[in-house]
Amino acid sequence: MTISTLTLNPAIDQTVTLDALKPGSVHRARSVWSDAGGKGVNVACCLADWGLPVAATGILGQDNAAPFTQTLSAKGIDDRFVWIPGETRTNLKLLDAGTGDTTDINLPGLDIGPSTLEAVRAVLLDLARDGSLVVLAGSLPRSLPPETYARLTGEVRARGARVVLDASGPALAAALAAGPGALPYAIKPNRHELEEWAGRPLGEPAALLDAARRLQALGIALVCVSLGEAGALFVSGEGALHAFPPATRVASTVGAGDALVAGLVAGLHDALPLPELARRALAFAAGKLSRTGANLPGRETVDGIAREIRVDPLD
């Protein structure tokens, strides 16, 4: 089974570690490092660390593509990116060493024309095969319409592939409003994104579960609602459950949600039952928290974390 990821708005993630983040103050950085990022890139990196073959496509600015080509090559990822003139954006991440919290400052990306989107679409459809898994992840460039993911999902599904979508805002809303033939197989909204779709606060666990079940009833086979330190809800035709991660030493929260998506994909790849899929997804996220960048610890460590994850049925 082949796996591919799409990142239409990648970024070089520059992480600055501070003793404490105090708005309006002058700070001295403890350290600074940069990673090739973007949700689909991060998902591909974690899947490669797990040992699964994965291809990554999307759009890169040719003027600073080197960090991406180096990362993809080092991890053995099939690099199918389309290059265009200009620079890929840089996103600034301020890591408060005292609290472990990260403040993101995301810059606008490259402007994408119809011909560039068509070139990436051709690569994606070439990668999408019957029974394969395709991850569409991250924000859309400002020049693309919100319906972009919905359109691509329908075309990928027509090739027999399953789509895992990790998006937000209008792009997610458009994808969830698509007809039955264009809905993704799996989605991973966080609480805020689910509230946006539901149009109301979802403070109570029962309200979160009800909204996730409504999405599943639309025809989305797997709904995973990420809840940060509180773990995640998982709803599918097998039932519903809440998975709780173990206590974890946090080196960086950057990419933890992407690692969760990678764990979902790895679980779907192995056709795991829902409880084991939930454990793997949360183990990927918890394992990544102990590392900087989109990197997982070894398989034995991830499997050990999975055994510590508590799963409570909600049916």
N, C-alpha and C positions, 0 to 999 in steps of 0.2 A: 504494500500500500504506500503510495507516494504522498508526501506532505510538502506543501508550498505555502509561502507567506507573501502578502502584498503590503508594502509600505509606500503610500503615495506622498507622504509628507515627513520624510525622515529628518533626523537632527543629529548634530554632534552634541552630546550631553556633557557640559562642563560643570563638574561638581566642585564646589568650594566648601571646605570644612571650616566652621567657625566654632570658637569656644561657646558662644551663645549669640543668637540672632536678636539684635535690639534695633527695631526700626528707628530711623533718624540718627543713628550713631555711626561713627567710624569704626570699622572692623579690621583686624589683622587676621588673615587666613592662616589656618594651620597647614593646609595642603590644598592643592588644586590638581585635578586630573580630568581627562577627557575620554569619553567612550563614544564609539559609533552607536547611535541610538535610533529611536523610532520604534513604535510598538511591534510591528512585524519583524523588524531586525532583532529585537530583544527576544521575541518568541522563538525565532529560528535559532538564536544562539543557545538558548536553554535546551531546545530539542536536540541540537547537535551535541551538547555536553552530556545528554542522557544516552547518546549513541544512536539516535535515529537519523537516517538520511533525510535531508531537507533542502529545498531550493528556496531562494529568496529573490523576489523581484520588486520593482517599484521605480522611483525616479530619484536620480542623484545629480547634483550640480558637478560638472566636470572639474571645476576649479579647486575643489577640496574633497574629492572622492577617495583619496588615499586611506583615511582611517577606516572607511567601510570595506574597501577591497582587502586591506590587511586583516581586518577582523574576520571577514567571511572566509578568506583563505586559511587563516590560522585554525579555524574551527571546522574546516572541511565542508562548508556550506556551498552549494551550487549557486554561484553568483549570476543572476539573470537580470540585473538592474539595467535600466535604460538611462543613459547619460544625456544631459542637456547643458547648454551654456549657463554659466553662473555658479553661485556657491550654495550648497546646502546650508540651511539655517543652523545656528548654534543656540541651544537652550541652556539657560543658566539655572543651576540647582544649588540652593544654599542649605547646607547640612548643619543643623544645630547639634554639636557634639554632646551637649548637656542633656537634651531631650530626645535626640534621635529623629526629630521631625525635619522634613525637607520642604523648603519653600521653592516652588517652581516659577520661573519667568520664561515663558515660551514666546519665541519670536515668530513673526510671520514667515512662511516658507516661499518657495519659488512659485512664480505664476506659470500655470500649466495650460498649454493650448490644446485644441482638439486633436492635432496630429500626434502630440506626445502621449495623450491618454490612449489613443488608438494603438500606438506602438506597445504600450504596457499591456493593454487589453489582449493583444495578440499573443504576447508572451504568457500571460496568465491562462488563457484558454488552451494554449499548447501544453501547459503544465497540468491542467485539470483533466483528470482521466476518470473513468468509471471506477467508483469505489475509493477515490483519493480524498484527502482532506485539504481544504484550502482555507487559510486564515486571512481575513480582511481586517486590518487593524489600524487604529490611529485616526487622527484628524485628517480632514480633506484640505488640500490647498485651497486658498480663498477663491481661486478662479474656477473651481469645479462646482457643479450644482449639488445640492444635498442628496439628490436621487442617485448619485454615482454608485454607491454601494448596492442599492436596491437593484439597479440595472445589472451590475456585475454578478450579483448573487444569482439572479435569474439565469444568466448565461452560463455560469459555472454549474449550476444545478442541472441545466439541460444536458450537460456532458456527463452526468451521473456522479458528480463529486458532492461531498458534504461541505457546507460553508460554516466556519466558526467566525462570528462577527464580534469584534470588540471596538465599538464606536460610541459616540455620545452626541448630544445636541440634535440639530436638524437632520444630520446624516443617519443617526440611529432612529429617529422618529420616522423618516422616510422608509427606512428598511423594514420597520415593524408594521408600516401601513401598506406594504406591498401585498399583492395578491398571493394566494396559496402557492403558486409556482415559483415565487421569488423570495420566500421567507428563508432566513438562515436556518441551519440545522441546530446550531447552538449559539447562545449569546452570554455575555458576562457583564451585565450592568452592575454598577455600585449602587448604594442606597440612593444617592442624589439623582443618578440617571434614571433609576426606576421611579422615583417620585416625579421627575419631570414627565415621564410617560404617563403615569397615573393621574397627574394633574392635582395631586394633593400630598400632604405630608404622610409618611408611612412610619410613624414612630413606634407603633406596637408590632411585636413579632408576627402576630396574626395578620396584620395589614400587609406586611412585607410578603408573607407567604401567599396571601390571597392574590396580590398583584402578580407574583411569579407564576402562580397557577393559571391566571388569566392569560398570560403570555404563552404558556405551554399549551393551553386550550386552543389558541389561535392556529397552532400547527408547528410551533418551535419545539423540537424534540427534547432539548436540554436547556434549562435556564439555570444559570449560576449567578447568584447575587452576592458580590463580594462585600464584606462588612468589616474589613480591616482587622483590628485585633480581636474582633468577635467572630472571626472565621468567615463562613459562607453558607448560604442556603443553596441546596441543589434540588431541582424539581424536574422530573422526567416521567415517562410512562411507567417506570418502575416504582414511583412513589416520590416522597419528599423527605429531606433530612437536613439537619443542621450539623455542620462539621466544625469543630473547635481546634485551633492550632495549639501546640505546646508552647511554653515560654521559650523565647528565642533571643539570643544576643543579637542586637541589630547593629550591623556595620553601615548599612544604607538601605533606605526604603525604595530607592530608585529602581524601577523595573519589577517590583514585587507583583503588581497586578498582571504584568506580562508573563511572569513566571507561572502564575496561576493559570493563565490561558494555555501556556505550554504544557502544564500538567494535565489539563483537560484534554488537550489534543493527544498527548501520550496515552492517556487512559482510553480515549476513543480508538486510537490505533490498535490497542491490545484488547479491545472489546471487553473492558472491565465492567463488572456489575456496579451499580450506582454507589454503594458504600466504598468500594475499593477505588473507584474513580475519584470520589471526593477526597479520600486520603491522599492519593497521589497528587491531586491538584494542590491541596494545601501544603503537602510536603515540598513540592517544588517552590512554592512561595516562601515558606519558612526557611528552606535551604538557601534561597537567594538572599534573604535578609542578612545572612551571616557573611555575605560577600559584597564587594563593590562591583558595580557594573552588572551586566546581564550574564552572570556566571553561576553555575550550580556546583555544589560539592559533588563528590563521587557518588556512585549508585548506592553503595552500602550505607553511606550517611543519609541519603534521601530516603531509602527504604526504612532506616531506623527511625527517622522522623515520622514517617507514615504510620508506623506501629504505635506511636504515642498519641495519635490524633483521635479524639473522641468523636463518635458519630451518633447523633440522637435521631431516631426516626420521628417524623412529624405526622404520620398517618394514624 
